[in-house]
Amino acid sequence: MEAFEESAAIEVELEARLLEVDAALARIDAGTYGVCRICGEKIEGARLEANPSAPTCIAHREG
């Protein structure tokens, strides 16, 4: 049962990551990739290198 729970948790994490990537691709299509969705400023290059799907700048990062 523990292996199943671990697999389910991994699946949930992967699904969440896929949603983040899909959202980043949509921002690319919209021409807003690399722009913080909260303040409208450019997202720092280091942040995008660490997390290419980041929707916000470091100041507005979530969690």
URLIN-V459625 format. One record per backbone hydrogen bond with DSSP energy under -1.0 kcal/mol. NH is the residue of the N-H (numbers start at 1). CO is the residue of the C=O. E is the energy in kcal/mol with one decimal. If there is no record, write none. Layout:
NH,CO,E ; NH,CO,E
This chain:
5,1,-2.3 ; 6,2,-2.3 ; 7,3,-2.5 ; 8,4,-2.6 ; 9,5,-2.2 ; 10,6,-2.2 ; 11,7,-2.4 ; 12,8,-2.2 ; 13,9,-2.2 ; 14,10,-2.7 ; 15,11,-2.4 ; 16,12,-2.1 ; 17,13,-2.2 ; 18,14,-2.4 ; 19,15,-2.0 ; 20,16,-1.9 ; 21,17,-2.4 ; 22,18,-2.8 ; 23,19,-2.2 ; 24,20,-2.1 ; 25,21,-2.5 ; 26,22,-2.0 ; 27,23,-2.0 ; 28,24,-2.1 ; 29,25,-2.3 ; 30,26,-2.1 ; 32,27,-2.5 ; 33,27,-1.1 ; 35,32,-1.7 ; 36,41,-3.4 ; 37,55,-2.4 ; 40,36,-1.5 ; 43,34,-3.5 ; 48,44,-2.1 ; 49,45,-2.4 ; 50,46,-2.1 ; 51,47,-2.8 ; 54,51,-2.4 ; 61,58,-1.4
